[in-house]
């Protein structure tokens, strides 16, 4: 069974940093595109980042480019999202997501979703 479990969310002040983690199981990790979506209160889910060995690309939403970094540890089936210079508008539930092979783009549909981890950035 495919499972994605996020952790690392919390409450930080504007300008602070967090690292989100996603533990993946139930599929061949290196053959999948792994990414992050987020949903702020009253807003639609939006893609944040995606990485895939198959297409050789890493994607970031413009709003986080230069501040967020996605990385993978294939040996441990882990994906991370390092977030620096956090802003109040980054406040959202962050979801780890996966689909076979390719990212395509950050808002492409995904097959598997974690339960999410809350990130709250105070002013």
N, C-alpha and C positions, 0 to 999 in steps of 0.2 A: 504494500500500500504506500502510495506517495504521501509524504508528510513534509511540511515546511514549518519550522518553529522559530519565530522571531524572538529576540530579546535585546535589551540594551536601551530601551526607551526610558524617558524620565523627564524631569523638570529642570530646565536650565535658564539662565538669564541670556538676554540678547548678547551676541558676541561669543557665547560659549560653544562648547564642542561636545559631541556624542559619537560613539561608534555603535551602530546597530549590527547585530549578528543574526544569521539565519542558518539553522542546522537542517540539512536536507537528507532524506532517506527514501528508499523505495524505487529509485531509478538510477540509471547510469549518469552520474552527476556531470561528467565532462562532456557528455553528448547533448546537454540541454542548455538552452538560454536561461539565465537566471537574472532577475531584475527586482526592482522595487517600485511599487506604486504607493500613493498616499491619498488620503481623503480627509479634507478639512471639514469642520462643521458647516452644513448647508451647501457644500460644494460637491461636484462630481469627482470621482476618482480620476487621478491623473498619473501618468507615468513619470517617474523620477530618473531612473537609470536602468540600463540593461547591459549585460556582457555575454558574449558567446565565443567560444573557440571556433565553432563551425563557420561563422561569417567573418571572424577576425576583427569585429568592431565593438566598440564601447560607446554607449549613447548616454547623454545627459539632457535633461530639460534645461532650457535656457536659464530659468530662474535659479538653478542650483549649480550651473557650470562654473568651475573655478573654486567652489566651496565644498562640494561633495565628491567623494572618490569611492568607486565600487571596486572591490577586489575579491578574489577567490583563493581558497586553499583546497585544491583538489584532493590532497591526501586525507583531509579531514571532512570532506563534503560540507564545507562552510563557505558562505558568502558574507561579505561585510559591506557596510556603508559608513564610511568615515565622513562626518559632517562637522565643518568648522564655520565660524562666523555666523552662527545661527541667528535667524531673524524671527520675529513674532509670526510672520506669514508662513513660516515653516511648520507651525503647529498643525498636527494632523495625526491620524493613525497611519502608520507605515506598514505595508504589507510586502512580504517576500513572495515572489511569483516565479513560475517556471513553465516552460513550454519546450517541445523538442526542437533542437538544432539552432534555429535562428531567432534573433531579436526582431528583425525587420525594422521596427522603430519603437520608441519608448511607450507608445499607446496601443500597440498591437495586442490582440486578445491573447490571454494566457489560459492554460489548461488547469493549473494548480495554484492555489492561494493558501497562504498561512492565515492565522487568526488575527494578526496585527499586533503592533506594539505602539503605545501612545508616546508621542513626543510633544512636549509643551514648552514653548519658549516665551518667557515673560519679558515685558518691557523694562 
